[in-house]
């Protein structure tokens, strides 16, 4: 029997398990509630913890029945925000022996889109397509052109957060139905203002709006509904009391407000992007977690380019630095022993390391770190985002090394990874210090006593050679190997 893999996802009140074979084919899918969804839930109660742990133990028994040894456990961002989440992680490890990996909202959006790429390809291949991801506290809007990812942007105005705000307002305002669209528009004004250029799309894909989706999905995997149908639902909900809605649509009374909020958000986005239809899918974050697809990592690079554009990073320089950084990474694998994920992180850092110049070119490395620490990177974990910021800080020779004193929050292994990638980025940046893209070809020669980088060009390389030598000191400290830059080629 082929080796099986088990993926478990804990989200707000729900535990999900998928068992798949080596090709990604689903063998078993289980979904169990361990707590009622509660908008006011602010911490893990002892009771909720115990029920979650019990459900994990039941999953483990099922995994043993299938002889699954490769098991990974993930938790949603909402759960990670609980003040006592750290205690829950410890209890999970003590009771089950499993390590819990927290996902952030950027990853959740990325994995939903990854599932869409694999399981519903035709939706993204029809011209221009918007994909709206809805989680409890935010929305993510991504844009594709002929299956090519172009950008993703988010706003912290998810249905739960919106409902909490509305509940606070209802004590003082009576005509909420009239105020609600205006309130949402005010919250999304900056979101639309910052959206990159796009072309209108007839159909918008909706992922993650669980309770709203079930109004139309039923037992189907996907369905396409018109804007008029969504509008009719909103009108119905607005003019009918909760109990009548619960009876008419066969939904729980506690879900009525959530459905209404999600419908209002969907309609608002459809208006903004001029969509006439919404394609609703039952694909989840878990469906993306079970997928093995490295091609979607190009989306992360595309998103990094979007960040660089936003902060007006010089395009020719950042692209040549990316090219040089990856060239050095590929040729020096023997020394750095980093993996493909590190190559991706180095690429993101190469594209965004100069964002700090948007504020001030002096000490721009420090501003780059501050900006990148506060940015949400599409598809990257919170730890990886902080690593990108640290790499950007140390890409400049002006930064005091001091054994990467500013990276003490990271584990020793992470600090070494940051140092290695920062050392490579320093050299890649030095190779275009003049911002003139002089080098037409880059070769790397590994000798027993040193590494020689050869820049092929007809132009003068004195500045690049000087800066390279200055920045190479950090490389030598990290790798214990001298590295030099030489020029080759007839002068023009």
Phi and psi in degrees as a GROMACS rama.xvg file:
@    title "Ramachandran Plot"
@    xaxis  label "Phi"
@    yaxis  label "Psi"
@TYPE xy
-63.0936  150.456  UNK-2
-66.5893  131.965  UNK-3
-102.549  156.744  UNK-4
-128.142  138.975  UNK-5
-115.943  130.883  UNK-6
-121.491  127.438  UNK-7
-117.226  135.968  UNK-8
-126.766  124.456  UNK-9
-101.73  119.691  UNK-10
-122.783  -169.189  UNK-11
-61.5393  99.4106  UNK-12
79.5766  0.41606  UNK-13
-132.32  136.855  UNK-14
-114.778  131.348  UNK-15
-126.55  143.403  UNK-16
-132.514  134.935  UNK-17
-128.217  134.285  UNK-18
-111.817  125.942  UNK-19
-129.408  158.354  UNK-20
-91.4079  -174.209  UNK-21
-61.0439  -25.926  UNK-22
-91.2543  1.49924  UNK-23
88.6822  4.32089  UNK-24
-71.5538  130.801  UNK-25
-72.1125  128.282  UNK-26
-100.429  -38.2955  UNK-27
-152.305  139.333  UNK-28
-132.677  127.669  UNK-29
-133.735  135.764  UNK-30
-133.209  124.285  UNK-31
-135.209  136.581  UNK-32
-82.6794  135.812  UNK-33
-116.195  -2.66628  UNK-34
-162.499  146.629  UNK-35
-70.0603  140.134  UNK-36
-62.397  127.485  UNK-37
-134.554  115.888  UNK-38
-62.9062  -23.9259  UNK-39
-94.4014  -0.355444  UNK-40
-60.1815  119.107  UNK-41
-117.305  -8.04029  UNK-42
-157.804  162.187  UNK-43
-78.4811  111.902  UNK-44
-74.5893  161.331  UNK-45
-58.4243  -39.4459  UNK-46
-64.7098  -45.3928  UNK-47
-64.011  -42.7692  UNK-48
-57.4175  -47.0245  UNK-49
-64.0658  -39.7719  UNK-50
-69.0553  -37.2446  UNK-51
-64.6868  -43.762  UNK-52
-64.1721  -39.6981  UNK-53
-62.1476  -41.8733  UNK-54
-65.2946  -38.1395  UNK-55
-63.9078  -39.2641  UNK-56
-65.0604  -37.0718  UNK-57
-65.4334  -40.0853  UNK-58
-61.36  -41.607  UNK-59
-62.5125  -36.8271  UNK-60
-63.8268  -42.2107  UNK-61
-64.1196  -40.4546  UNK-62
-62.9719  -38.1522  UNK-63
-66.5151  -37.5189  UNK-64
-60.7723  -32.7994  UNK-65
-92.803  2.35044  UNK-66
58.879  41.398  UNK-67
-91.7011  120.925  UNK-68
-106.482  -22.956  UNK-69
-90.447  97.5577  UNK-70
-127.34  134.025  UNK-71
-127.775  139.828  UNK-72
-118.56  127.839  UNK-73
-122.295  153.107  UNK-74
-127.899  146.462  UNK-75
-73.1512  162.396  UNK-76
-61.4775  -38.9586  UNK-77
-57.6872  -42.6221  UNK-78
-66.3005  -37.8181  UNK-79
-64.7905  -21.5339  UNK-80
-81.7812  -10.4709  UNK-81
-61.4588  134.877  UNK-82
-56.0353  -31.3221  UNK-83
-104.891  25.112  UNK-84
-61.4256  -33.4466  UNK-85
-62.9153  -33.7065  UNK-86
-72.2313  -35.2579  UNK-87
-64.3307  -41.7031  UNK-88
-59.2859  -43.6053  UNK-89
-64.9287  -40.773  UNK-90
-66.968  -38.1471  UNK-91
-59.4674  -45.8154  UNK-92
-66.8417  -40.044  UNK-93
-64.7485  -42.0826  UNK-94
-83.0041  -39.4891  UNK-95
-109.644  -19.0074  UNK-96
78.9275  4.63709  UNK-97
-94.4955  143.972  UNK-98
-92.7108  129.731  UNK-99
-94.0309  122.668  UNK-100
-102.47  121.977  UNK-101
-81.9534  134.221  UNK-102
-95.5387  144.74  UNK-103
-97.0352  172.783  UNK-104
-63.7003  -31.2513  UNK-105
-65.3431  -39.925  UNK-106
-68.121  -40.533  UNK-107
-59.7502  -43.6404  UNK-108
-63.1766  -42.7042  UNK-109
-60.9729  -45.2842  UNK-110
-71.4775  -31.9069  UNK-111
-63.4663  -43.0267  UNK-112
-67.0707  -36.2301  UNK-113
-62.2559  -41.4405  UNK-114
-62.6212  -39.7918  UNK-115
-63.7645  -42.0638  UNK-116
-57.891  -39.3185  UNK-117
-85.3817  -41.5805  UNK-118
-99.6932  -13.242  UNK-119
-144.231  54.1445  UNK-120
-58.1576  -37.3385  UNK-121
-61.2153  -27.0204  UNK-122
-64.5288  -36.8282  UNK-123
-88.6065  -10.3116  UNK-124
-92.4923  -2.83384  UNK-125
-95.8463  79.3608  UNK-126
65.0429  -128.957  UNK-127
-95.7026  132.338  UNK-128
-139.672  130.771  UNK-129
-97.761  140.897  UNK-130
-120.797  117.614  UNK-131
-101.848  117.403  UNK-132
-101.806  128.049  UNK-133
-117.375  121.131  UNK-134
-117.516  178.431  UNK-135
-63.785  -31.905  UNK-136
-116.281  3.30025  UNK-137
-161.983  166.119  UNK-138
-121.608  147.144  UNK-139
-123.16  127.391  UNK-140
-116.328  118.386  UNK-141
-115.662  153.337  UNK-142
-128.51  131.508  UNK-143
-124.018  144.331  UNK-144
-123.68  113.824  UNK-145
49.7864  51.0701  UNK-146
73.5462  3.66803  UNK-147
-101.102  122.265  UNK-148
-66.3791  133.177  UNK-149
-113.511  -44.4763  UNK-150
-164.658  164.008  UNK-151
-143.795  138.211  UNK-152
-141.576  148.239  UNK-153
-129.262  160.818  UNK-154
-138.444  138.471  UNK-155
-82.1804  64.0733  UNK-156
-138.28  49.3744  UNK-157
-69.5297  167.873  UNK-158
-62.3601  -35.9479  UNK-159
-67.5843  -48.4151  UNK-160
-61.9693  -38.7311  UNK-161
-65.6921  -43.3218  UNK-162
-62.0866  -42.0121  UNK-163
-61.8938  -40.422  UNK-164
-65.6547  -42.4484  UNK-165
-64.5173  -41.8751  UNK-166
-61.321  -35.6255  UNK-167
-68.6179  -30.5475  UNK-168
-82.5132  -27.797  UNK-169
-63.7121  -22.4041  UNK-170
-66.8364  -24.9601  UNK-171
-114.438  -19.085  UNK-172
-121.21  129.891  UNK-173
-94.312  -38.1551  UNK-174
-88.6501  65.8588  UNK-175
-67.6054  -34.3395  UNK-176
-62.5718  -32.9325  UNK-177
-77.0125  -33.9943  UNK-178
-81.7053  -28.9497  UNK-179
-55.912  -51.4796  UNK-180
-58.9351  -39.9784  UNK-181
-65.596  -39.911  UNK-182
-62.4702  -46.0963  UNK-183
-65.4108  -42.4278  UNK-184
-59.1962  -38.7201  UNK-185
-65.3828  -36.2661  UNK-186
-72.7069  -27.2535  UNK-187
-100.242  0.936755  UNK-188
-56.6875  -49.6694  UNK-189
-67.4027  -32.057  UNK-190
-58.9522  -47.2989  UNK-191
-71.0552  -34.6135  UNK-192
-63.4429  -34.4826  UNK-193
-91.2108  -1.22229  UNK-194
-68.7035  130.8  UNK-195
-63.3547  167.182  UNK-196
-60.7218  145.479  UNK-197
-153.593  168.714  UNK-198
-111.537  145.732  UNK-199
-60.5289  149.001  UNK-200
-130.202  135.026  UNK-201
-64.1966  -36.64  UNK-202
-120.973  133.572  UNK-203
-110.919  137.122  UNK-204
-91.6168  136.86  UNK-205
-117.671  125.956  UNK-206
-128.926  143.655  UNK-207
90.8328  -16.1047  UNK-208
-81.0073  75.0064  UNK-209
-56.9347  -53.2316  UNK-210
-72.0348  -36.765  UNK-211
-65.3755  -43.902  UNK-212
-57.2681  -40.3557  UNK-213
-67.5988  -17.7245  UNK-214
-62.0897  -31.676  UNK-215
-110.151  -28.9581  UNK-216
-74.4304  -47.3251  UNK-217
62.6522  -121.89  UNK-218
-101.547  8.87036  UNK-219
-84.3883  156.255  UNK-220
-79.9448  -32.8809  UNK-221
-156.67  159.054  UNK-222
-157.597  149.849  UNK-223
-113.687  126.222  UNK-224
-124.032  156.215  UNK-225
-83.8983  161.597  UNK-226
-61.6779  -33.8454  UNK-227
-63.6667  -36.9851  UNK-228
-66.5024  -38.9308  UNK-229
-65.6123  -42.2631  UNK-230
-62.2892  -40.0002  UNK-231
-64.0189  -40.2108  UNK-232
-62.6089  -43.7013  UNK-233
-61.9826  -45.6156  UNK-234
-60.7592  -43.4957  UNK-235
-60.5158  -46.1863  UNK-236
-66.6694  -34.2882  UNK-237
-72.2464  -28.2695  UNK-238
-104.99  2.02608  UNK-239
-125.826  146.327  UNK-240
-74.1612  162.03  UNK-241
-59.1865  -41.295  UNK-242
-66.0827  -40.8059  UNK-243
-64.6251  -39.9481  UNK-244
-63.6042  -43.638  UNK-245
-57.97  -43.1041  UNK-246
-70.5001  -42.4462  UNK-247
-67.8486  -41.6307  UNK-248
-103.792  0.576601  UNK-249
57.4578  51.7749  UNK-250
-124.694  158.962  UNK-251
-70.6302  143.516  UNK-252
-58.2131  -37.6472  UNK-253
-67.0718  -17.5335  UNK-254
-92.1119  -8.74201  UNK-255
-59.9992  -48.6372  UNK-256
-62.171  -39.826  UNK-257
-62.8961  -44.1661  UNK-258
-60.7088  -44.2291  UNK-259
-60.7227  -46.254  UNK-260
-63.36  -43.6032  UNK-261
-64.3244  -38.8812  UNK-262
-64.9738  -41.6834  UNK-263
-61.7798  -43.9095  UNK-264
-63.0435  -44.907  UNK-265
-59.9921  -45.2336  UNK-266
-62.97  -41.0945  UNK-267
-60.4109  -44.1318  UNK-268
-69.2922  -40.6305  UNK-269
-59.6356  -40.3395  UNK-270
-61.4213  -44.5914  UNK-271
-66.8849  -37.5687  UNK-272
-99.199  4.31359  UNK-273
62.2973  38.4228  UNK-274
-85.9251  138.154  UNK-275
-98.3983  -19.2617  UNK-276
-136.583  154.411  UNK-277
-124.356  126.118  UNK-278
-94.6132  112.222  UNK-279
-98.6394  129.356  UNK-280
-124.661  148.89  UNK-281
-92.1316  10.0851  UNK-282
-65.8194  141.904  UNK-283
-124.335  176.86  UNK-284
-58.2295  -40.414  UNK-285
-61.4125  -36.2647  UNK-286
-63.4193  -29.4799  UNK-287
-81.5318  -31.8748  UNK-288
-66.1538  -27.8893  UNK-289
-84.2015  -6.80338  UNK-290
-85.8275  138.988  UNK-291
-109.822  103.06  UNK-292
-151.115  99.1815  UNK-293
-78.8549  -15.6233  UNK-294
-64.2366  -30.1204  UNK-295
-68.8384  -12.0899  UNK-296
-64.8517  -21.4115  UNK-297
-61.6717  -27.3923  UNK-298
-61.2674  -36.1828  UNK-299
-66.0705  -40.0964  UNK-300
-65.6409  -41.3079  UNK-301
-61.2546  -43.0596  UNK-302
-64.0446  -36.7919  UNK-303
-64.1369  -38.2137  UNK-304
-61.727  -37.5021  UNK-305
-62.7731  -39.6419  UNK-306
-64.6902  -43.4958  UNK-307
-62.112  -39.5651  UNK-308
-62.1629  -42.9579  UNK-309
-60.3537  -34.5456  UNK-310
-101.986  17.8663  UNK-311
55.6347  40.7641  UNK-312
-72.3285  133.799  UNK-313
-57.6927  120.511  UNK-314
-64.7101  -48.2021  UNK-315
-62.2236  -39.5886  UNK-316
-67.5064  -47.8753  UNK-317
-64.4578  -35.7142  UNK-318
-71.81  -36.3423  UNK-319
-74.2312  -33.3942  UNK-320
-65.2532  -40.0103  UNK-321
-59.181  -46.4984  UNK-322
-61.1418  -46.1952  UNK-323
-65.792  -42.453  UNK-324
-61.0565  -44.5963  UNK-325
-69.8297  -33.2307  UNK-326
-64.4397  -46.0151  UNK-327
-64.2658  -42.1384  UNK-328
-58.5176  -47.3255  UNK-329
-67.8351  -35.8016  UNK-330
-81.6651  -20.8962  UNK-331
-110.228  25.5824  UNK-332
-56.1705  -34.6566  UNK-333
-58.3894  -31.2709  UNK-334
-94.4629  -41.358  UNK-335
-86.7013  -28.5864  UNK-336
52.7802  34.1423  UNK-337
-88.999  166.878  UNK-338
-108.685  -176.349  UNK-339
-65.5209  -30.6627  UNK-340
-66.7109  -37.6943  UNK-341
-65.2744  -36.2683  UNK-342
-60.1373  -41.5827  UNK-343
-63.2781  -46.1804  UNK-344
-62.2445  -39.1171  UNK-345
-61.9523  -39.5491  UNK-346
-63.6007  -42.871  UNK-347
-62.6343  -43.9523  UNK-348
-64.2031  -38.5239  UNK-349
-62.0076  -38.1081  UNK-350
-76.7125  -27.0915  UNK-351
-114.83  1.89904  UNK-352
-64.9932  -19.3895  UNK-353
-102.74  14.4296  UNK-354
-61.6232  -26.0094  UNK-355
-64.042  -21.9001  UNK-356
-65.7725  -17.8693  UNK-357
-61.5909  -30.5163  UNK-358
-90.5621  -51.2248  UNK-359
-165.3  130.011  UNK-360
-69.9778  -24.4975  UNK-361
-75.1988  130.883  UNK-362
54.484  36.4824  UNK-363
-64.1531  -26.3485  UNK-364
-61.9064  -35.0265  UNK-365
-70.2165  -42.3518  UNK-366
-68.0458  -34.5064  UNK-367
-59.59  -44.5539  UNK-368
-60.8523  -45.1555  UNK-369
-63.9112  -41.4413  UNK-370
-66.328  -48.1596  UNK-371
-69.1794  -26.9187  UNK-372
-66.9263  -27.1902  UNK-373
-99.4833  -1.84592  UNK-374
-93.3204  143.955  UNK-375
-89.9845  115.466  UNK-376
-90.8363  125.248  UNK-377
-56.9887  120.071  UNK-378
83.5545  -3.20999  UNK-379
-102.453  148.003  UNK-380
-72.6762  164.392  UNK-381
-60.7622  -40.1408  UNK-382
-64.2649  -41.2967  UNK-383
-65.6385  -37.6207  UNK-384
-60.6101  -43.2396  UNK-385
-68.0251  -33.1361  UNK-386
-65.4675  -41.1526  UNK-387
-58.5902  -44.4112  UNK-388
-61.7557  -40.8147  UNK-389
-67.9815  -40.1981  UNK-390
-61.3144  -42.7734  UNK-391
-62.5075  -38.7326  UNK-392
-61.349  -40.8792  UNK-393
-96.1589  13.6938  UNK-394
-78.1474  -16.156  UNK-395
-96.434  139.586  UNK-396
-68.5268  -15.6766  UNK-397
-76.2448  -16.2864  UNK-398
-74.9969  126.185  UNK-399
-62.1358  126.982  UNK-400
-69.3563  -62.2716  UNK-401
42.8965  43.7964  UNK-402
52.6875  40.3777  UNK-403
52.3322  57.3558  UNK-404
-57.2344  -32.7735  UNK-405
-78.7182  2.1531  UNK-406
-109.203  23.7966  UNK-407
-65.2534  -19.2723  UNK-408
-69.6882  -17.8759  UNK-409
-88.5968  160.081  UNK-410
-70.5168  161.097  UNK-411
-54.6144  -40.8114  UNK-412
-65.5617  -40.6759  UNK-413
-66.0644  -37.1134  UNK-414
-64.3226  -37.8133  UNK-415
-65.5074  -42.6219  UNK-416
-60.8012  -44.3268  UNK-417
-61.1319  -45.0124  UNK-418
-61.2202  -44.5065  UNK-419
-64.027  -44.5641  UNK-420
-69.6534  -37.1002  UNK-421
-64.5405  -38.8482  UNK-422
-63.1466  -43.0508  UNK-423
-66.1684  -40.0173  UNK-424
-67.1667  -36.2079  UNK-425
-57.9158  -45.7761  UNK-426
-67.8852  -42.172  UNK-427
-61.7252  -40.1728  UNK-428
-66.7077  -38.8179  UNK-429
-64.0931  -31.522  UNK-430
-66.4072  -14.0012  UNK-431
-130.679  41.4026  UNK-432
-63.6858  -30.3861  UNK-433
-77.1258  -12.325  UNK-434
63.0991  26.7598  UNK-435
-111.066  1.0388  UNK-436
48.0562  55.0603  UNK-437
-71.9488  -34.231  UNK-438
-82.5511  122.214  UNK-439
-90.8827  -23.3296  UNK-440
-149.706  140.151  UNK-441
-123.103  124.441  UNK-442
-120.846  150.805  UNK-443
-125.763  120.55  UNK-444
-110.887  122.289  UNK-445
-100.865  111.672  UNK-446
-105.716  162.661  UNK-447
-58.1365  -35.1816  UNK-448
-104.193  -11.009  UNK-449
-166.644  169.144  UNK-450
-112.49  132.268  UNK-451
-117.014  121.459  UNK-452
-100.519  127.293  UNK-453
-112.757  122.205  UNK-454
-98.836  116.335  UNK-455
-87.6231  118.889  UNK-456
-162.59  156.664  UNK-457
-95.8648  -2.51873  UNK-458
-99.9278  167.977  UNK-459
-74.6006  136.964  UNK-460
-118.819  20.7903  UNK-461
-59.5945  -43.1042  UNK-462
-64.0168  -46.3491  UNK-463
-63.5577  -40.0132  UNK-464
-64.9212  -40.5907  UNK-465
-64.7636  -49.202  UNK-466
-67.9901  -38.2078  UNK-467
-59.1979  -44.0078  UNK-468
-62.7108  -39.1431  UNK-469
-66.5172  -43.5889  UNK-470
-78.9874  -16.838  UNK-471
-71.5999  -16.3886  UNK-472
-61.2493  -37.9181  UNK-473
-67.5134  -41.7457  UNK-474
-58.5499  -45.5226  UNK-475
-64.4435  -36.4693  UNK-476
-67.1957  -37.9626  UNK-477
-77.2499  -44.2598  UNK-478
-101.173  -12.2846  UNK-479
68.4611  29.3765  UNK-480
-142.745  127.368  UNK-481
-66.1358  146.906  UNK-482
-140.431  135.182  UNK-483
-132.228  158.889  UNK-484
-112.997  131.775  UNK-485
-125.632  153.095  UNK-486
-100.273  144.128  UNK-487
-140.747  136.511  UNK-488
133.25  149.365  UNK-489
-73.9701  138.91  UNK-490
-72.0012  141.074  UNK-491
